[in-house]
Amino acid sequence: MRAFGAVNATLLVLLCVLMLYPFITVLAQSFSSAGAINAGKVSFWPVGFNVDTYAAVMSDGTFWRNYGNTVLYTAVGTTIAMVLTTTYAYVLSKKHLKGRNVLIGIAVFTMFFNGGLVPNYVLISSLGMKNTMWAIVLPNAISVFNLLVMKSFFENLPKDLEEAAQIDGLGWYGIFGRIVLPLSKAVIATMVLFYSVQYWNDWFAAFLYLDKSELFPVTLFLRNLIAGASTTASEGAAAAGTTTALVSTNIQAVTMVLTVIPILCVYPFVQRYFVSGVMLGSVKG
């Protein structure tokens, strides 16, 4: 048993190192000089320590405008997604509901089939949502995986509580708001984390549906920064002294660090609900 425990511990430590290495490297690059990054000298520790790039990025009005857009899109999108997911899942959890299997089938069908990129683009444009926040927050408002996890959780809640509430005169909305939701904090916190990370990291929807730079999320700002640096390098940054490529490499690292900080700050507060929420939602009664 001791040998088994030692092997497990060693493997877990190695796995943690492999997972943390990219994050530590990016953090070290953000505090390193551009020349050291280009020379491949940066790994776990900053080389040529500087904070000038942080000052430059944090003084960029476009960066903060896009950052605010991401906060807005994440907050609005997560709120809409949670309202739709919780209500839909609660309805699907009622086995006596007529047409329940049809509703479940419609939801599951979308996991395997969708309209495709071009039809979705035409639909969003025809609805007048292009270059608006709604093109970002509405198309992915319900994740079927999250919906099914929450449905399973609701199915395993004690039925006696709902029956007692009905005897006391509560309607379905009252039962849902006063009894079901307070008992579902674990799975709700887990779903909030899932949706928040999804909206925070998403850039492709903005890339498709937003043409105005003042509406971009910060992830699209970062994507354009990386794409611009790659283009510059491929078009002969070396012939121009590599100055642009070097500075862009440093700016990329700083922007990535500033972008990931909010998620790192939020996660510890919901982490204790994370495992319990997923496990409770996966139990079959």
C-alpha positions, 0 to 999 in steps of 0.5 A, spaced: 500 500 500 505 504 501 508 503 494 502 504 491 501 511 495 508 513 493 507 512 486 500 515 486 503 521 489 509 522 484 504 521 478 500 526 481 505 531 482 508 530 475 501 531 473 500 538 477 507 540 474 505 539 467 499 543 468 502 549 471 508 549 467 504 553 461 501 558 466 508 559 470 511 560 464 506 565 461 507 569 468 514 569 468 514 572 461 510 577 463 515 580 467 521 579 463 524 583 457 522 582 450 530 580 448 530 574 454 523 571 451 525 571 444 532 568 446 528 562 449 531 564 456 525 564 460 522 558 463 520 558 471 523 565 473 523 572 469 529 574 466 531 581 465 525 583 470 521 589 468 513 592 469 513 597 463 509 592 459 504 592 464 504 599 465 503 600 457 497 595 457 494 598 463 494 605 460 491 602 453 484 605 453 482 599 448 484 594 452 480 596 458 474 598 454 474 590 451 475 588 458 469 591 460 465 588 455 467 581 457 465 583 464 458 585 461 457 579 456 459 574 462 454 577 467 448 578 462 450 571 459 451 567 465 444 570 468 440 569 462 443 562 461 442 560 469 434 562 468 433 558 462 437 552 464 434 552 471 427 553 469 427 548 463 431 543 467 426 543 473 420 542 468 424 536 465 425 533 472 417 532 472 416 525 470 408 526 470 409 532 465 406 530 458 411 531 452 417 530 457 420 525 453 419 530 446 422 536 450 428 532 452 429 529 445 429 536 442 435 538 447 439 532 446 438 532 439 442 539 439 448 536 442 449 532 435 446 536 430 446 544 429 444 548 423 452 550 421 456 556 421 453 559 415 446 558 417 447 561 424 450 567 421 445 568 417 440 567 422 443 572 427 444 577 421 436 576 419 434 577 427 438 584 427 443 581 432 449 582 429 454 588 432 450 587 439 451 584 445 445 579 444 449 575 438 454 573 444 449 571 450 443 568 446 445 563 441 449 559 447 444 561 452 443 553 454 448 548 455 445 541 454 450 538 458 449 543 464 441 542 463 442 534 463 446 535 470 441 540 473 435 535 471 438 529 474 439 533 480 432 536 481 430 529 480 433 527 486 430 532 491 426 529 496 419 529 493 416 530 500 418 537 501 414 539 494 408 535 496 408 539 503 409 545 500 403 544 495 399 542 501 401 549 505 398 552 498 404 554 494 404 554 487 409 551 482 413 558 482 413 558 489 416 551 490 421 552 485 423 559 488 422 558 495 424 550 496 428 548 490 433 553 488 435 554 496 436 546 496 440 547 489 446 551 491 451 546 490 449 545 483 447 552 481 454 554 483 457 549 479 453 551 473 455 559 474 462 557 474 461 553 467 457 558 464 462 564 466 468 561 464 464 559 457 462 566 456 469 569 459 473 565 454 469 565 448 472 569 442 469 566 436 462 568 436 465 575 437 469 574 431 463 572 427 458 577 429 462 583 431 465 588 426 466 594 431 472 594 435 469 598 441 464 592 442 470 586 442 471 582 448 478 582 451 479 575 449 478 577 441 483 583 443 488 578 445 486 573 439 488 579 434 494 581 438 497 574 437 494 573 430 498 580 429 504 578 432 504 572 428 503 575 421 508 580 423 513 575 424 511 571 418 512 577 414 519 579 416 520 581 422 527 579 422 528 584 417 525 590 421 530 588 427 524 584 430 522 590 434 515 589 433 515 581 434 519 582 441 514 587 444 508 583 441 511 577 445 511 581 451 505 584 451 501 577 449 504 574 456 501 581 460 495 581 456 494 573 458 495 574 465 490 580 466 485 576 462 485 570 467 486 573 473 478 574 474 477 567 473 482 565 478 479 570 483 472 567 483 474 560 482 476 559 490 469 561 492 465 556 488 471 550 488 468 547 494 461 547 491 464 544 484 465 537 486 459 536 490 455 539 485 457 535 479 457 528 483 450 530 486 447 531 479 450 525 476 446 520 482 441 516 479 435 515 484 
